[in-house]
């Protein structure tokens, strides 16, 4: 399970004396060691995160071996965060995570990025027509790859993370073929109930509980009967020379939806549960009488915004 940005990966420690000795500052590390570490990552994380974590750990493991983290301070904030997470996982694998935490503290490294810089970056993007760019990108993908048009409508209207959107899209197709779509799509509430499939959607740090989606869109996806994969979509878009902007689509959804939905509602629909007392103890979307009406109106507006004819 991939951890959220700005947080240390929540893997369990696996002490291993042989591995610890092998990670000393001297001598080469065997391929067997890396194979075992890769298995450890596969058991803990998603495939995509495992690939990135393994790559960074293998490239920068010398920082942990020599206990010298000054190199990390010279990296960009985003890259430094990836490297720290990879080294954290490696430290837990070899049973020296307490040493790792001490090194992070000693070198003054932080798990979070500067909030001011993040906000300034968003403001700059907004000033350069961010929303228009995102909408035009979605339309361009639909026109260039008609086979992905329904998926692009779905990912825009649902506000899910890219991987969650692919899982939900495929689950609609799979259950429809089995005549069991009602186990997932609540027709009366016009809602995909992700929470009924915890193994797919309720991960340790990234979750999806519900999505309001029009029945016509769900029916169209089921009728098309085509399942997708992350690689299939990403590789085709990349080979065309286009950027992959699914993260921007999710950000656009959150900002666009504020016109019709309240912040706690948007957070819940997008799978974010804040640490506030209200969200933890009181928020319940099922008792908000007009939430369905407002959410579906929001869906329709989003779909109209990315209509190729608009």
C-alpha positions in Angstrom: 0.0 0.0 0.0 1.4 3.2 -1.1 1.8 5.9 1.7 0.4 9.3 1.3 2.7 12.2 0.4 4.6 13.6 3.3 4.5 10.5 5.5 6.9 7.7 6.3 5.8 4.4 4.8 4.1 2.2 7.4 5.9 -1.1 6.9 6.6 -3.5 9.7 10.1 -4.1 10.8 11.8 -7.3 9.9 15.0 -7.7 11.9 17.5 -9.9 10.1 21.1 -10.2 11.5 22.6 -11.5 8.2 21.0 -8.7 6.3 22.2 -6.1 8.8 25.8 -7.4 8.5 25.5 -7.4 4.7 24.4 -3.8 4.8 27.6 -2.7 6.5 29.7 0.1 4.9 32.1 -2.3 3.3 31.7 -5.0 0.7 29.2 -5.6 -2.1 25.6 -6.5 -1.5 24.5 -9.8 -3.0 21.7 -10.2 -5.5 20.1 -12.6 -3.1 19.8 -9.7 -0.6 18.0 -7.5 -3.2 15.7 -10.3 -4.2 14.6 -10.8 -0.6 14.1 -7.0 -0.2 12.0 -6.9 -3.3 9.8 -9.7 -1.9 9.4 -7.8 1.3 8.3 -4.7 -0.6 5.8 -6.7 -2.8 4.2 -8.0 0.4 3.8 -4.5 1.8 3.0 -2.1 -1.1 1.3 -1.8 -4.4 3.3 -2.9 -7.5 3.8 0.6 -8.7 5.1 1.9 -5.4 7.3 -1.2 -5.0 9.1 -0.5 -8.3 9.9 3.1 -7.3 10.9 2.2 -3.8 13.2 -0.6 -4.9 14.8 1.6 -7.5 15.6 4.4 -5.0 16.7 2.0 -2.3 19.2 0.3 -4.6 20.5 3.6 -5.9 20.9 5.3 -2.6 21.5 2.5 -0.1 25.0 3.7 0.4 23.6 6.7 2.4 22.3 4.2 4.9 25.4 2.0 4.9 27.7 4.9 5.6 25.2 6.8 7.8 25.7 9.9 5.6 22.5 11.7 4.7 23.9 15.0 3.6 23.4 14.0 0.0 19.6 14.0 0.6 19.7 17.6 1.7 20.9 18.6 -1.8 17.9 16.9 -3.6 14.6 18.6 -4.6 11.9 18.2 -1.9 9.9 15.7 -4.0 12.9 13.5 -4.8 14.2 13.6 -1.2 10.8 12.4 0.0 10.9 9.4 -2.3 14.5 8.5 -1.3 13.7 8.8 2.4 10.7 6.5 2.1 12.9 4.0 0.2 15.6 4.1 2.8 13.1 3.8 5.6 11.7 0.6 4.0 15.3 -0.7 3.6 16.1 0.1 7.2 13.1 -1.7 8.5 13.9 -4.7 6.3 17.4 -5.0 7.9 16.3 -4.2 11.4 18.0 -0.8 11.8 15.0 1.5 11.7 15.8 3.2 15.0 19.2 4.1 13.6 17.5 5.5 10.4 15.1 7.7 12.5 18.1 9.0 14.4 19.9 9.9 11.2 16.8 11.7 9.8 16.7 13.8 13.0 20.4 14.4 13.2 20.5 15.7 9.6 17.4 17.9 10.1 15.4 16.2 7.4 11.6 16.5 7.2 8.9 14.2 6.0 6.6 17.1 4.8 7.1 19.7 2.1 6.8 23.4 2.9 3.1 24.2 2.7 3.8 27.8 1.7 5.7 26.6 -1.4 2.9 24.2 -2.3 0.2 26.9 -2.1 2.3 29.4 -4.1 2.9 26.7 -6.8 -0.9 26.2 -7.1 -1.6 29.9 -7.3 1.0 30.2 -10.1 -0.7 27.3 -12.0 -4.1 28.9 -11.6 -2.8 32.1 -13.0 -1.6 30.3 -16.1 -5.0 28.8 -16.9 -4.7 25.5 -15.0 -8.4 24.6 -15.1 -8.7 25.2 -18.9 -5.5 23.2 -19.5 -6.8 20.2 -17.6 -10.2 20.2 -19.4 -8.5 20.5 -22.8 -6.1 17.7 -21.9 -9.1 15.4 -21.0 -10.8 16.3 -24.3 -7.6 15.7 -26.3 -7.2 12.2 -24.7 -10.8 11.4 -25.6 -10.3 12.5 -29.2 -7.0 10.8 -29.7 -8.0 7.5 -27.9 -11.7 6.9 -28.4 -11.4 3.6 -26.6 -10.6 5.6 -23.4 -13.4 8.2 -23.8 -15.7 6.5 -21.3 -12.9 6.1 -18.8 -11.9 9.8 -19.1 -15.6 10.7 -18.4 -15.6 8.4 -15.4 -12.3 9.5 -13.8 -13.3 13.2 -14.3 -16.8 12.7 -12.8 -15.8 10.5 -9.9 -12.7 12.4 -8.7 -10.9 9.2 -7.8 -7.2 8.6 -7.9 -6.0 7.1 -11.2 -5.5 3.6 -9.8 -8.8 3.6 -8.0 -10.6 4.8 -11.1 -9.2 1.9 -13.1 -10.2 -0.6 -10.4 -13.7 0.8 -10.2 -14.1 0.9 -14.0 -13.0 -2.7 -14.3 -15.2 -3.8 -11.4 -18.3 -2.3 -13.1 -17.5 -4.4 -16.2 -16.7 -7.6 -14.3 -19.8 -7.5 -12.0 -22.0 -6.6 -14.9 -20.9 -9.6 -16.9 -21.8 -11.8 -13.9 -25.2 -10.1 -13.4 -24.0 -8.8 -10.0 -23.6 -5.1 -10.7 -26.2 -4.3 -8.0 -23.7 -5.5 -5.4 -21.6 -2.4 -6.3 -23.8 0.2 -7.9 -26.7 1.4 -5.7 -29.3 2.5 -8.2 -31.5 4.3 -5.7 -28.7 6.4 -4.4 -26.9 6.5 -7.8 -23.7 5.7 -5.9 -20.8 3.3 -6.4 -20.2 1.7 -3.0 -16.5 1.1 -3.0 -16.5 0.3 0.7 -18.1 -3.1 0.0 -14.9 -4.1 -1.7 -12.3 -3.3 1.0 -9.5 -5.3 -0.5 -9.6 -3.1 -3.6 -10.4 0.3 -2.2 -9.7 0.6 1.5 -5.9 0.7 1.8 -3.8 1.8 4.7 -3.3 5.4 3.6 -5.4 5.7 0.5 -9.1 5.0 0.5 -12.2 5.3 -1.6 -15.6 4.9 0.1 -18.2 6.1 -2.4 -18.7 7.8 -5.7 -21.8 9.5 -7.0 -22.1 8.5 -10.7 -25.0 8.8 -13.1 -26.7 5.5 -14.0 -26.3 6.3 -17.7 -22.5 6.4 -17.4 -22.4 3.2 -15.4 -24.6 1.5 -18.0 -22.4 2.7 -20.8 -19.3 1.3 -19.1 -21.0 -2.0 -18.5 -22.3 -2.2 -22.1 -18.8 -1.5 -23.5 -17.5 -4.5 -21.6 -13.9 -3.5 -21.9 -11.5 -3.8 -18.9 -8.5 -1.6 -18.7 -5.1 -1.6 -17.0 -2.9 1.2 -15.7 -0.1 0.3 -18.1 -2.4 0.2 -21.1 -3.6 3.7 -20.5 -0.3 5.3 -19.4 1.8 3.8 -22.1 -0.5 4.7 -24.9 -0.7 8.3 -23.7 3.0 8.5 -23.2 3.8 7.1 -26.6 1.7 9.8 -28.2 3.9 12.5 -26.7 1.1 13.7 -24.3 1.7 14.3 -20.6 -0.2 12.1 -18.1 -2.2 14.5 -15.9 -4.6 12.3 -13.9 -3.4 13.9 -10.7 -4.3 17.3 -12.1 -7.8 15.9 -13.0 -8.3 14.9 -9.4 -7.2 18.3 -8.2 -9.5 20.0 -10.7 -12.4 17.9 -9.4 -11.8 19.1 -5.9 -11.7 22.8 -6.8 -14.5 22.6 -9.3 -16.8 20.8 -6.9 -16.6 23.5 -4.2 -19.4 25.3 -6.0 -21.9 22.6 -5.1 -20.3 20.5 -2.4 -18.9 21.4 1.0 -15.3 20.7 1.9 -16.0 17.7 4.2 -18.2 16.2 1.4 -15.5 16.6 -1.2 -12.9 15.2 1.1 -15.1 12.1 1.9 -16.0 11.5 -1.8 -12.3 11.7 -2.6 -11.3 9.4 0.2 -9.7 11.9 2.5 -10.5 11.6 6.2 -9.0 14.5 8.1 -7.9 14.4 11.8 -10.7 16.8 12.8 -13.1 15.7 15.6 -16.1 16.4 13.2 -14.8 14.1 10.4 -13.7 11.3 12.8 -16.8 11.3 15.0 -19.8 12.9 13.4 -19.6 13.2 9.6 -22.1 10.9 8.0 -23.0 11.5 4.3 -26.1 9.3 4.5 -27.9 11.8 6.7 -27.3 14.8 4.4 -30.7 14.9 2.6 -29.6 16.9 -0.5 -26.1 15.5 -0.9 -27.1 13.1 -3.7 -28.9 15.8 -5.6 -26.0 18.3 -5.4 -23.4 15.6 -6.1 -25.1 14.4 -9.2 -25.6 17.9 -10.4 -21.8 18.3 -10.0 -21.2 15.2 -12.0 -23.4 16.4 -14.9 -21.6 19.8 -14.9 -18.2 18.1 -15.0 -19.3 15.8 -17.9 -20.6 18.8 -19.8 -17.3 20.6 -19.3 -15.4 17.8 -21.0 -17.8 17.0 -23.7 -16.0 17.1 -27.0 -18.8 19.0 -28.6 -18.6 21.8 -25.9 
